[in-house]
Amino acid sequence: MNNNSNNNENNEKEHDVLEHNNDKNSKKDHYHEEHHYDIFGNHDDVKEDDFNWKTSIYTSKRNLTFRLTLSAMMLAIAIGATAMDMYIEHLIVPIDGVILPTRFLDILVITLSIGSLGPIFSSCIAFIVPWIHMLLHGGAIHNPLSSLVDAFGYFIFIWVLWFLYYFVFKNSYTHKHPNNKIDLIKRWVPMAAFVPVITIVFTMINVLIIYLNSGSGEELHDHEEHSVMKLINYLSEEEHEHEHHHANWTSFSNKLWTYTFIIFGIELARFTICYSLFGVLEPQMKKINHIYK
């Protein structure tokens, strides 16, 4: 401890940092409560501005090139993960012709990329991956409508996680908090808000799709008979729309709460697993982010 303190004092004398020269109080950075150096002796404070939402969204030309290159790499890794998810989807749960997605490896990879890419690039990857999964897995399991729903769901997933984990709880992209108790709170408390919110979102989406499917009179996984445009045209018919939808809703409402509880339970387990893995692996991503920041 004494050797480390002496080294830091020597480094501080040798390392001239303008923002720390005028105000003694400013020597305490936002995260470490001290003037901080990395393992190479370089000045490495975490600033309050690091948690500004603009820092995640806007980027310089140099950083843009880096993010585009890294986005291509993360997309390739996410494609590999979504290919592995095909084995998980053998646990298929069809409800009224709608197959509920059970995969989580692909979205896990994408969430781990937020610290490096920011929410814009990560959410773009999140929107693309479900379409690639559909091409890999084939139309017997997935169709354009289900992939569109997954794409928007994944997009929302990324922004909700970024908002809670990095913006509200101010987790650093590059540093664990030096106090282990505070670090655990900052990493795991967001789970209490994130998992219920995203579970409710996906539950509502899937219930809506099941209702639309029951109203269309055909199964969504039958890709030869069904298309997104056909469903849209069906819903736009005016002659029998009101009468038919009323009868369909009466029939569907009898099963509504049963479907809702089943879907909610599946999605709750899915996203609990996903966030748990994220909470364990994300500190390791900080090390990579720190090297290339």
VEXMAR-348802 format. One record per residue (C-alpha): chain; x, y, z. Coordinates in nm, 3 decimals. Example, Ala and Ser with C-alpha at 12.3 -4.5 7.8 and 13.67 -1.06 7.14 Angstrom:
2
['A' [1.230 -0.450 0.780]]
['A' [1.367 -0.106 0.714]]
This chain:
293
['A' [0.000 0.000 0.000]]
['A' [0.282 0.242 0.092]]
['A' [0.474 0.163 -0.227]]
['A' [0.162 0.225 -0.437]]
['A' [0.099 0.557 -0.259]]
['A' [0.457 0.668 -0.317]]
['A' [0.437 0.572 -0.683]]
['A' [0.114 0.768 -0.726]]
['A' [0.267 1.072 -0.557]]
['A' [0.571 1.055 -0.783]]
['A' [0.353 1.013 -1.089]]
['A' [0.139 1.308 -0.986]]
['A' [0.445 1.533 -0.962]]
['A' [0.573 1.420 -1.302]]
['A' [0.237 1.416 -1.476]]
['A' [0.102 1.766 -1.532]]
['A' [-0.277 1.762 -1.559]]
['A' [-0.419 2.108 -1.617]]
['A' [-0.768 2.044 -1.484]]
['A' [-0.618 1.945 -1.147]]
['A' [-0.375 2.231 -1.104]]
['A' [-0.602 2.514 -0.991]]
['A' [-0.852 2.356 -0.757]]
['A' [-0.749 2.119 -0.477]]
['A' [-1.101 1.972 -0.463]]
['A' [-1.085 1.879 -0.831]]
['A' [-0.810 1.630 -0.752]]
['A' [-1.084 1.391 -0.650]]
['A' [-1.233 1.247 -0.964]]
['A' [-1.594 1.137 -0.999]]
['A' [-1.534 0.764 -0.966]]
['A' [-1.221 0.690 -0.766]]
['A' [-1.228 0.971 -0.509]]
['A' [-0.861 1.028 -0.584]]
['A' [-0.623 1.134 -0.858]]
['A' [-0.611 0.813 -1.060]]
['A' [-0.350 0.652 -1.285]]
['A' [-0.366 0.339 -1.495]]
['A' [-0.115 0.053 -1.472]]
['A' [0.114 0.236 -1.714]]
['A' [0.123 0.550 -1.500]]
['A' [-0.098 0.750 -1.735]]
['A' [-0.356 0.994 -1.604]]
['A' [-0.684 0.804 -1.600]]
['A' [-0.952 0.995 -1.411]]
['A' [-1.318 0.920 -1.468]]
['A' [-1.501 1.246 -1.526]]
['A' [-1.863 1.337 -1.472]]
['A' [-1.882 1.418 -1.842]]
['A' [-1.808 1.052 -1.921]]
['A' [-2.166 0.975 -1.814]]
['A' [-2.323 1.241 -2.032]]
['A' [-2.561 1.085 -2.286]]
['A' [-2.393 1.286 -2.562]]
['A' [-2.069 1.099 -2.497]]
['A' [-2.236 0.772 -2.597]]
['A' [-2.423 0.907 -2.897]]
['A' [-2.193 1.159 -3.065]]
['A' [-1.848 1.066 -3.187]]
['A' [-1.548 1.216 -3.369]]
['A' [-1.447 1.112 -3.720]]
['A' [-1.159 0.909 -3.581]]
['A' [-1.382 0.736 -3.329]]
['A' [-1.650 0.685 -3.594]]
['A' [-1.406 0.480 -3.803]]
['A' [-1.320 0.272 -3.497]]
['A' [-1.687 0.216 -3.412]]
['A' [-1.776 0.115 -3.768]]
['A' [-1.492 -0.138 -3.775]]
['A' [-1.581 -0.275 -3.433]]
['A' [-1.950 -0.286 -3.530]]
['A' [-1.865 -0.521 -3.817]]
['A' [-1.674 -0.745 -3.575]]
['A' [-1.955 -0.744 -3.316]]
['A' [-2.212 -0.819 -3.587]]
['A' [-2.008 -1.122 -3.694]]
['A' [-1.989 -1.243 -3.332]]
['A' [-2.364 -1.183 -3.288]]
['A' [-2.433 -1.389 -3.602]]
['A' [-2.230 -1.673 -3.453]]
['A' [-2.427 -1.641 -3.129]]
['A' [-2.762 -1.638 -3.308]]
['A' [-2.658 -1.953 -3.495]]
['A' [-2.597 -2.119 -3.157]]
['A' [-2.938 -1.993 -3.046]]
['A' [-3.097 -2.220 -3.306]]
['A' [-3.025 -2.515 -3.077]]
['A' [-3.196 -2.334 -2.788]]
['A' [-3.500 -2.281 -3.007]]
['A' [-3.561 -2.654 -3.014]]
['A' [-3.748 -2.563 -2.695]]
['A' [-4.019 -2.407 -2.910]]
['A' [-4.341 -2.297 -2.744]]
['A' [-4.613 -2.240 -3.006]]
['A' [-4.929 -2.058 -2.897]]
['A' [-5.207 -2.033 -3.154]]
['A' [-4.954 -2.071 -3.434]]
['A' [-4.713 -1.811 -3.293]]
['A' [-4.373 -1.946 -3.193]]
['A' [-4.231 -1.760 -2.896]]
['A' [-3.858 -1.683 -2.927]]
['A' [-3.643 -1.837 -2.653]]
['A' [-3.299 -1.730 -2.773]]
['A' [-3.082 -1.493 -2.571]]
['A' [-2.719 -1.543 -2.677]]
['A' [-2.739 -1.303 -2.971]]
['A' [-2.893 -1.019 -2.771]]
['A' [-2.642 -1.086 -2.490]]
['A' [-2.352 -1.028 -2.731]]
['A' [-2.515 -0.707 -2.855]]
['A' [-2.570 -0.572 -2.504]]
['A' [-2.204 -0.634 -2.420]]
['A' [-2.110 -0.415 -2.716]]
['A' [-2.287 -0.104 -2.578]]
['A' [-1.986 0.007 -2.375]]
['A' [-1.765 -0.001 -2.686]]
['A' [-2.007 0.112 -2.956]]
['A' [-2.267 0.323 -2.777]]
['A' [-2.644 0.267 -2.802]]
['A' [-2.685 0.386 -3.163]]
['A' [-2.448 0.134 -3.322]]
['A' [-2.553 -0.146 -3.084]]
['A' [-2.923 -0.087 -3.153]]
['A' [-2.856 -0.095 -3.529]]
['A' [-2.691 -0.436 -3.488]]
['A' [-2.984 -0.543 -3.269]]
['A' [-3.229 -0.451 -3.545]]
['A' [-3.033 -0.644 -3.810]]
['A' [-2.961 -0.970 -3.623]]
['A' [-3.322 -1.107 -3.611]]
['A' [-3.341 -1.085 -3.992]]
['A' [-3.013 -1.275 -4.025]]
['A' [-3.145 -1.531 -3.778]]
['A' [-3.451 -1.579 -3.996]]
['A' [-3.231 -1.644 -4.301]]
['A' [-3.014 -1.890 -4.108]]
['A' [-3.298 -2.078 -3.942]]
['A' [-3.539 -2.079 -4.233]]
['A' [-3.901 -1.978 -4.284]]
['A' [-4.040 -2.291 -4.119]]
['A' [-3.966 -2.134 -3.781]]
['A' [-3.950 -1.761 -3.853]]
['A' [-4.125 -1.531 -4.095]]
['A' [-4.095 -1.160 -4.182]]
['A' [-4.359 -1.054 -3.929]]
['A' [-4.201 -1.235 -3.634]]
['A' [-3.857 -1.108 -3.737]]
['A' [-3.990 -0.753 -3.761]]
['A' [-4.133 -0.784 -3.411]]
['A' [-3.804 -0.924 -3.278]]
['A' [-3.608 -0.647 -3.451]]
['A' [-3.810 -0.371 -3.285]]
['A' [-3.805 -0.561 -2.955]]
['A' [-3.426 -0.596 -2.964]]
['A' [-3.397 -0.227 -3.057]]
['A' [-3.601 -0.127 -2.751]]
['A' [-3.403 -0.375 -2.537]]
['A' [-3.073 -0.198 -2.611]]
['A' [-3.200 0.152 -2.539]]
['A' [-3.372 0.053 -2.213]]
['A' [-3.059 -0.124 -2.089]]
['A' [-2.834 0.166 -2.187]]
['A' [-3.065 0.416 -2.017]]
['A' [-3.085 0.227 -1.688]]
['A' [-2.736 0.078 -1.663]]
['A' [-2.512 0.348 -1.806]]
['A' [-2.720 0.667 -1.778]]
['A' [-2.930 0.632 -1.462]]
['A' [-2.687 0.423 -1.255]]
['A' [-2.380 0.579 -1.418]]
['A' [-2.175 0.265 -1.469]]
['A' [-1.845 0.352 -1.632]]
['A' [-1.763 0.204 -1.973]]
['A' [-1.404 0.146 -1.868]]
['A' [-1.383 0.113 -1.487]]
['A' [-1.535 -0.097 -1.213]]
['A' [-1.610 0.109 -0.907]]
['A' [-1.323 0.060 -0.658]]
['A' [-1.570 -0.004 -0.375]]
['A' [-1.697 -0.360 -0.425]]
['A' [-2.028 -0.298 -0.248]]
['A' [-2.103 0.006 -0.462]]
['A' [-1.995 -0.186 -0.773]]
['A' [-2.239 -0.468 -0.693]]
['A' [-2.521 -0.219 -0.634]]
['A' [-2.453 -0.033 -0.960]]
['A' [-2.440 -0.357 -1.158]]
['A' [-2.728 -0.555 -1.011]]
['A' [-2.989 -0.305 -0.888]]
['A' [-3.074 -0.203 -1.250]]
['A' [-3.186 -0.563 -1.301]]
['A' [-3.484 -0.502 -1.070]]
['A' [-3.616 -0.238 -1.308]]
['A' [-3.486 -0.363 -1.643]]
['A' [-3.612 -0.723 -1.640]]
['A' [-3.976 -0.640 -1.549]]
['A' [-3.992 -0.351 -1.799]]
['A' [-3.852 -0.544 -2.094]]
['A' [-4.055 -0.854 -1.999]]
['A' [-4.377 -0.651 -2.005]]
['A' [-4.282 -0.500 -2.343]]
['A' [-4.216 -0.839 -2.505]]
['A' [-4.524 -0.992 -2.342]]
['A' [-4.748 -0.719 -2.483]]
['A' [-4.592 -0.755 -2.828]]
['A' [-4.637 -1.132 -2.834]]
['A' [-4.995 -1.116 -2.706]]
['A' [-5.076 -0.866 -2.982]]
['A' [-4.920 -1.090 -3.247]]
['A' [-5.115 -1.391 -3.120]]
['A' [-5.437 -1.189 -3.137]]
['A' [-5.364 -1.073 -3.491]]
['A' [-5.278 -1.428 -3.591]]
['A' [-5.603 -1.565 -3.450]]
['A' [-5.788 -1.294 -3.640]]
['A' [-5.620 -1.371 -3.969]]
['A' [-5.743 -1.728 -3.962]]
['A' [-5.402 -1.872 -4.050]]
['A' [-5.080 -1.961 -3.875]]
['A' [-4.796 -1.714 -3.890]]
['A' [-4.532 -1.980 -3.933]]
['A' [-4.685 -2.096 -4.262]]
['A' [-4.465 -1.868 -4.469]]
['A' [-4.599 -1.987 -4.804]]
['A' [-4.953 -1.874 -4.720]]
['A' [-4.876 -1.572 -4.506]]
['A' [-4.696 -1.244 -4.552]]
['A' [-4.681 -0.915 -4.370]]
['A' [-4.866 -0.740 -4.652]]
['A' [-5.144 -0.998 -4.647]]
['A' [-5.203 -0.937 -4.278]]
['A' [-5.201 -0.561 -4.333]]
['A' [-5.451 -0.594 -4.617]]
['A' [-5.669 -0.812 -4.401]]
['A' [-5.671 -0.561 -4.118]]
['A' [-5.757 -0.280 -4.362]]
['A' [-6.074 -0.448 -4.492]]
['A' [-6.375 -0.242 -4.387]]
['A' [-6.677 -0.452 -4.486]]
['A' [-6.662 -0.717 -4.219]]
['A' [-6.383 -0.574 -4.003]]
['A' [-6.588 -0.454 -3.707]]
['A' [-6.816 -0.757 -3.681]]
['A' [-6.539 -1.010 -3.734]]
['A' [-6.294 -0.844 -3.491]]
['A' [-6.563 -0.822 -3.225]]
['A' [-6.635 -1.195 -3.252]]
['A' [-6.264 -1.272 -3.264]]
['A' [-6.191 -1.059 -2.957]]
['A' [-6.471 -1.230 -2.763]]
['A' [-6.314 -1.567 -2.838]]
['A' [-5.960 -1.447 -2.772]]
['A' [-6.041 -1.267 -2.445]]
['A' [-6.137 -1.598 -2.284]]
['A' [-5.775 -1.712 -2.323]]
['A' [-5.609 -1.371 -2.282]]
['A' [-5.491 -1.400 -1.921]]
['A' [-5.377 -1.761 -1.964]]
['A' [-5.166 -1.662 -2.264]]
['A' [-5.037 -1.352 -2.085]]
['A' [-4.917 -1.546 -1.779]]
['A' [-4.751 -1.814 -1.992]]
['A' [-4.572 -1.561 -2.213]]
['A' [-4.476 -1.343 -1.915]]
['A' [-4.318 -1.641 -1.739]]
['A' [-4.119 -1.744 -2.046]]
['A' [-3.997 -1.391 -2.115]]
['A' [-3.916 -1.334 -1.747]]
['A' [-3.693 -1.642 -1.740]]
['A' [-3.536 -1.548 -2.073]]
['A' [-3.439 -1.194 -1.978]]
['A' [-3.338 -1.287 -1.623]]
['A' [-3.082 -1.529 -1.770]]
['A' [-2.973 -1.268 -2.024]]
['A' [-2.919 -0.989 -1.771]]
['A' [-2.750 -1.224 -1.522]]
['A' [-2.491 -1.318 -1.784]]
['A' [-2.454 -0.951 -1.880]]
['A' [-2.390 -0.853 -1.517]]
['A' [-2.119 -1.117 -1.484]]
['A' [-1.945 -1.052 -1.819]]
['A' [-1.976 -0.673 -1.850]]
['A' [-1.684 -0.598 -1.610]]
['A' [-1.459 -0.799 -1.842]]
['A' [-1.569 -0.581 -2.134]]
['A' [-1.457 -0.273 -1.936]]
['A' [-1.099 -0.398 -1.961]]
['A' [-1.124 -0.417 -2.340]]
['A' [-1.296 -0.079 -2.360]]
['A' [-1.022 0.073 -2.145]]
['A' [-0.748 -0.044 -2.379]]
['A' [-0.913 0.100 -2.691]]
['A' [-1.084 0.405 -2.543]]
